[in-house]
């Protein structure tokens, strides 16, 4: 029996997933969480085999939650729940250690197949995501400025790199020996040039392109 923990903050979606898994004699939903803090606590309490992890949670990112969980429980298997398989965040989640993803709105058979594949220590990727991950892990996605970031100056790219490591403005200022105001200006320029609606969007794109030491959080 595979023990499954559900992590999502939408009650109706959770109801649907719970109902889909309830009819499977080899899967058991042992609990659910609605945010990052809950995911960490319930994983510690319940010791699930598989965690179905939403990427957008009220108190943080499912990417960071995945990374944190796998540091303490490397045997844990994480399956990402996403709205779009083309989301840069999906690739970032794979880099953080997730085994695959399932798109919200998938049918019951596809959901069950994804959970079972991950439980068997397999992977669930789309061809597009697999290609991007292959580039990243082979090094083709590292060591040079990604095309999407070609508008950034060298200093802005440094700032984005540190943003992708999870540093706040104050720490970035210390690392680069800049004033807080200068860092704020650089961050603003980065968001504008990347057409990112907020800092989180810019960080997700950066991590998906291989920027930032994603193992250090």
N, C-alpha and C positions, 0 to 999 in steps of 0.2 A: 504494500500500500504506500503510495507516494503522498506525503504530507505537504499541503499547499497553503501558503499564506498570501492573502490578497492585500495589495496596497494601492488604494485609490480613494479620492475624496468625493466621488460622485455616488450617492446611495443607489440610484437606479442602475447604474452600470454594475456596481457590486452585486446587486440582486440578480442581474442577468448572468453574470459569470458564476455566481454561486449555484444558480439553478442549472446551468450548463454542466458544471462539474459534478453535481449531485447524482446524476444518473450513471456515472462511471464507477464501476466496481473496483477500479485500481487507483482511484484518486480520492483524497479526503481533504476538504477545506477545514483546516484546523483553527483558523482565525483570520482577522482582517485588521488593517490599520489605515488611518486616513491622512497621515502626514509622516515626515521623516522620523520625528521622535518616536512616534508609535511603531513605525517599521523596525527601528532598532530595538525597542523594548520588547515587542512581540516576538521578534526573531530570537532574542535571548531567552524569552520565557517558554516559547513553544517548540523551538528547534525544528523548523520545517525543512523539508528537502528542497522545495522549490518556492521561490518568491515571485509572484507576478507584480511587477513594479511599474507604476505609472511614472512618467517623467516629470509631470508638473504637479507639485504638491504645495499645500498652503505655506509650509515653513521652509521650503528649500527645493532642491532638485533631486529627482530620482537618480540622477547620475552620481551625485555626491553620496546619496544613501547607499547605492550599489557599491561604490568604492569602499565606504566605511564598513559595510557588512562583510565584504570579502577579505578585508584586512584581518578581521578577527575570526572569520569562518571561511577559509579558502575553499572548503568542500561544498559550500552553499551554491545552489544553482539559481540564477536570476534570469527571468524572462520578462523583457520589457513590454509594456502596453503603450502603444503610441497611436496618435491620430493619423500619422502619415509615415510611410516607410521611407520617404525621401527627406525627412527631417534631419538636419545636421546633428541633432541631439541623439538620434539613433546610433550614428557612428560613434559619437562620444561615449555613449553607454556601452557599446561593444568594447571600446578601448578601456573602459573602466572595469570590464570583466563580465558583463552580461553575456549570456549564451545565445541570445537571439531576441526576436521580437514578434509580437502579434499585433495586428492592426485592430483598433477598436471598430466594432461593426462586423468583424469576421463571424462567419457561421460557427455553429457548435462543433462541427467536425474539424474545422481548421483550428479552432481553439484547443480542442482535445489533442489533436495531432501535435500541435506546438508544445503543449505541456508535456506530453509523453516523450517527444523527441529530446527535450531538454532534460527530463528526468533520467533518460537513458544516456545522459552526458553527450548528446549530440548537439547540433547547432541549427538554428532556424534563421537563415538569411535570405534576402532577396538578391538577385544577381547584381543589382546596382550597389547595394551596401557591401556585398562581398568584394566587389572590385575596388571600392574605396578603401576598405580595410586592408586588402592585399597591398595596395599602394603604400598605405601608411606603415604597415609592419615590415615591408621590404625596404623601407627607407626612401622610396620615391616621393613620399609625401612630406619628407622632412629635409632639413638642411638648406632649403631655399625658400624664398618668400612665396607663399601660395598665390596664384593669380588673383584670387579674390581680394588680396591684401596689397596689391601693387600700388594703390593710391597712397598708402601710408608712408610717412617718412621713416627713417631708420629709428629715430627716437620714439615715434608713435608705435612702431612695431615692437620695440622693447617694452613699452608700457603695456601693449596688448598681451605680450608674452607673460608678464607678471600678473596681469588681470586673470589670465587663463590658469595661473597657478593658485588662484584664490586670494591673492593679496589685495588688501584694501588700499585706498589712496595714500594713507599715512605710511604704510609699509613700503609702497612703491616709491614714495618720496625718499625714504631712508635708503632704499636699495640703490637708487639712481642719483642720490645726492641732489635732489631737486626740492623746491618749495612745494608745499601743499597746493598752492594756487596754480603753479605751473603744471602739476600732475592733473589737477581738475581740468585745465585747459586741454591737455593732451587727451584725456579720456573723452572729453566732449568732441574733439576733432575725430577721434577714432570712431565714435558712434555715428557721427555725421557722414564720414567717408564710407563706412560700411553699410550705411542706411539701416542701422540697427535701432530698434525702438527703445532699447534699454541696455543696461550693462550685461544683464543675464544673456540676452540674445547675442551680444558680441562675444561673450565668453564661450558660449556653446559653439558658435561658428569657429572660434579659434581652436578649441579643443578638438573639434571634428577634423580640422585641417592639420592636426598634429602639433600645434603650438602648446606651450605650457608643459610642465612636468606633472601630468595628471595623476601620478602616483603619490604626489606629496600633498595634494589638497590644499 
